[in-house]
Amino acid sequence: MTSDLWDGHDYIARVFDDWVADASSAFQAVEVDGVVVGLHRLRPYAPGLMWYEGLRVATSHQRQGIARAMLDSAIAEAREQGFAELRLATYNEIASHLFESAGFKPLLDIRWWRAPRVEGGEPANMPDPVEAEKLWKMAASSPGFEMYNGVSADLNGARNLEAAELGRLASRGMLRVAPGGRALAGLRRPWSDNVAVAFLAGRGAALRDLLFALRYEADADGADHVTVALPRGHPAADDMRATGYDFANAEDTAFIYGLQLKPAANT
Ligand SMILES: CC(C)(COP(=O)(O)OP(=O)(O)OC[C@H]1O[C@@H](n2cnc3c(N)ncnc32)[C@H](O)[C@@H]1OP(=O)(O)O)[C@@H](O)C(=O)NCCC(=O)NCCS
């Protein structure tokens, strides 16, 4: 069903068996005359948060309202299960239109930056969880942090950015900090051979040191490069350029959307 999408490079084929086997999420299909023509998945990924992914309609059955009906049923299911918010990521303009017309609000407009590994330096420090939560004040007040709109730019599940999230990441070895706690980077699970950053905080020399230390880390880990997701227009762009990062692909943006499922008074 997905072989004619993106020159046969759709990720669904790769994850299909895992998704079928995963009892903690709902991987659902739509059939017409006994043939599967639509897919999607609902995955609980953080307290109160449901992730929507893998929406596909077979080329032969597009423009008949199938995606809209699937999305409506996903929203109803997440709401019935008591989730506070449904979130998703998309690169696709057609899909963006569909999601916006169903009431989703854009949370993040992501630009990708990329730098090759560098040999010979020290990777950044990993704070412990207690120390990490104390960095929240610095992070929240750093320039451009509000452009993340309170969510990490993680396309596998955009979590809420808050002090507890810094602690959670630190406990998994996924937070990096500059000396003196003056800049930090939250990592996400990479998709390829790289170190992947889902959010940055800090400014100036401390942030630049950290961005360079990530390039050393890529080398120490035997990874090829570092990828950093920054909201469009984020002020760290100058620091990125100064430390050898460039746009991975100027055309390649991704949006994260969110839909509140409960009336404001209950959230
Ligand atoms: C995006 C996709 C799921 C839409 O499926 P679909 O069943 O054709 O969509 P629907 O018929 O329910 O249409 C829903 C809305 O999408 C928009 N839309 C769908 N196809 C479109 C097209 N070819 N051009 C412009 N708008 C389009 C329209 O706004 C439409 O609403 P309307 O008909 O009321 O104007 C399908 O095109 C697809 O599988 N694409 C490839 C995979 C993909 O990009 N998935 C989304 C990743 S998050």
The ligand as a Gaussian input file, in Angstrom:
#p B3LYP/6-31G(d) Opt

LIG

0 1
 C       -2.711000      12.780000       3.344000
 C       -3.631000      11.587000       3.030000
 C       -3.649000      10.659000       4.228000
 C       -5.033000      12.124000       2.742000
 O       -5.890000      11.016000       2.537000
 P       -7.306000      11.137000       1.795000
 O       -8.161000       9.998000       2.213000
 O       -7.091000      11.347000       0.370000
 O       -7.883000      12.500000       2.438000
 P       -9.408000      12.930000       2.469000
 O      -10.095000      12.480000       1.212000
 O      -10.025000      12.505000       3.747000
 O       -9.261000      14.498000       2.416000
 C       -9.039000      15.236000       3.588000
 C       -8.558000      16.644000       3.227000
 O       -7.212000      16.595000       2.817000
 C       -7.009000      17.564000       1.774000
 N       -6.551000      16.839000       0.585000
 C       -6.511000      15.493000       0.408000
 N       -5.929000      15.205000      -0.769000
 C       -5.578000      16.371000      -1.331000
 C       -4.934000      16.734000      -2.550000
 N       -4.511000      15.824000      -3.425000
 N       -4.739000      18.047000      -2.795000
 C       -5.152000      18.976000      -1.934000
 N       -5.785000      18.705000      -0.769000
 C       -5.985000      17.419000      -0.475000
 C       -8.308000      18.259000       1.544000
 O       -8.288000      19.410000       2.385000
 C       -9.296000      17.262000       2.053000
 O      -10.438000      17.878000       2.558000
 P      -11.632000      18.288000       1.543000
 O      -11.773000      17.155000       0.584000
 O      -12.788000      18.453000       2.473000
 O      -11.148000      19.537000       0.917000
 C       -3.170000      10.820000       1.762000
 O       -2.995000      11.751000       0.730000
 C       -1.871000      10.057000       1.966000
 O       -1.874000       8.910000       2.405000
 N       -0.756000      10.701000       1.617000
 C        0.554000      10.106000       1.741000
 C        0.970000       9.860000       3.176000
 C        0.927000      11.098000       4.046000
 O        1.410000      12.159000       3.676000
 N        0.368000      10.956000       5.250000
 C        0.287000      12.010000       6.216000
 C        1.500000      11.953000       7.036000
 S        1.190000      12.684000       8.588000

